[in-house]
Amino acid sequence: MDSHPLWARFEKQGVANVRARLLEFIGEEKVAAIAWLAHKDEEERLWSDSSQALQMRIALSAKRAAWIAAIAAIVAAIAAIITIVVELMK
C-alpha cells in the first residue's frame, strides 16, 4: 500500500488530519497527500460497494426465508383443515 514514502506518515495522521492540512503542504508532499487521499477515497468507495452488496444478499436471503416460512404455514394450515374434516366425517 505504501507506494510513496510519505504515505506511512499520512496513515499515522489519518484522513481527517491530512485533509485539514492539505493547504499547508507544498510540492511533492502536497502531490503525495492528494494521491493518498484519492487512494483512501477509492478504498472507502470499494468498501461501501462491498458492504451494500452484502446487505442486499442478506436481504434477499431473509426474503426467501420469509417465503419458505409462509409456505410452510400454509401447508400446516391445510393439513390441519384436512385433519379436522377427516375427524368430523367419522
C-alpha positions as CSV (number, residue, x, y, z in Angstrom):
1,M,0.0,0.0,0.0
2,D,2.9,2.4,0.7
3,S,3.6,3.4,-2.9
4,H,5.1,6.6,-1.6
5,P,7.4,7.1,1.4
6,L,5.1,9.8,2.8
7,W,2.0,7.6,2.9
8,A,3.1,5.9,6.1
9,R,3.2,9.3,7.8
10,F,-0.3,10.1,6.3
11,E,-1.6,6.8,7.7
12,K,-0.5,7.8,11.2
13,Q,-2.0,11.3,10.8
14,G,-5.3,9.9,9.5
15,V,-7.6,11.1,6.6
16,A,-9.3,13.9,8.5
17,N,-6.0,15.5,9.6
18,V,-4.4,15.2,6.2
19,R,-7.4,16.8,4.6
20,A,-7.4,19.6,7.1
21,R,-3.6,20.2,6.5
22,L,-3.8,19.9,2.7
23,L,-3.4,23.6,2.1
24,E,-0.2,23.6,4.2
25,F,1.5,21.0,2.1
26,I,3.7,22.1,-0.8
27,G,5.5,20.4,-3.6
28,E,6.0,16.7,-3.5
29,E,4.3,16.5,-0.1
30,K,1.1,18.0,-1.5
31,V,1.1,15.8,-4.6
32,A,1.6,12.7,-2.3
33,A,-1.1,13.9,0.1
34,I,-3.6,14.3,-2.8
35,A,-2.7,10.9,-4.2
36,W,-3.0,9.3,-0.8
37,L,-6.4,10.9,-0.2
38,A,-7.6,9.8,-3.6
39,H,-6.4,6.2,-2.7
40,K,-8.3,6.4,0.6
41,D,-11.4,7.7,-1.1
42,E,-11.3,4.8,-3.6
43,E,-10.8,2.3,-0.7
44,E,-13.8,3.7,1.1
45,R,-15.9,3.5,-2.1
46,L,-14.9,-0.1,-2.7
47,W,-15.7,-1.0,0.9
48,S,-19.1,0.8,0.7
49,D,-19.9,-1.0,-2.5
50,S,-19.0,-4.4,-1.0
51,S,-21.0,-3.6,2.1
52,Q,-24.0,-2.7,0.1
53,A,-23.7,-5.9,-1.9
54,L,-23.5,-8.0,1.3
55,Q,-26.6,-6.2,2.7
56,M,-28.5,-6.9,-0.5
57,R,-27.6,-10.6,-0.3
58,I,-28.7,-10.8,3.3
59,A,-32.0,-9.1,2.5
60,L,-32.7,-11.5,-0.4
61,S,-31.9,-14.4,1.9
62,A,-34.3,-13.1,4.5
63,K,-37.0,-12.6,1.8
64,R,-36.5,-16.2,0.7
65,A,-36.7,-17.4,4.3
66,A,-39.9,-15.5,4.8
67,W,-41.5,-17.0,1.7
68,I,-40.5,-20.5,2.9
69,A,-42.0,-19.9,6.3
70,A,-45.2,-18.6,4.8
71,I,-45.5,-21.6,2.5
72,A,-44.8,-24.0,5.5
73,A,-47.5,-22.2,7.4
74,I,-50.0,-22.6,4.6
75,V,-49.2,-26.3,4.2
76,A,-49.6,-26.7,8.0
77,A,-53.0,-25.0,7.9
78,I,-54.1,-27.2,5.0
79,A,-53.0,-30.3,6.9
80,A,-54.9,-29.1,10.0
81,I,-58.1,-28.5,7.9
82,I,-57.8,-31.9,6.4
83,T,-57.3,-33.5,9.8
84,I,-60.4,-31.7,11.1
85,V,-62.5,-32.7,8.1
86,V,-61.5,-36.3,8.4
87,E,-62.3,-36.3,12.2
88,L,-65.7,-34.8,11.5
89,M,-66.5,-37.4,8.9
90,K,-66.0,-40.3,11.4
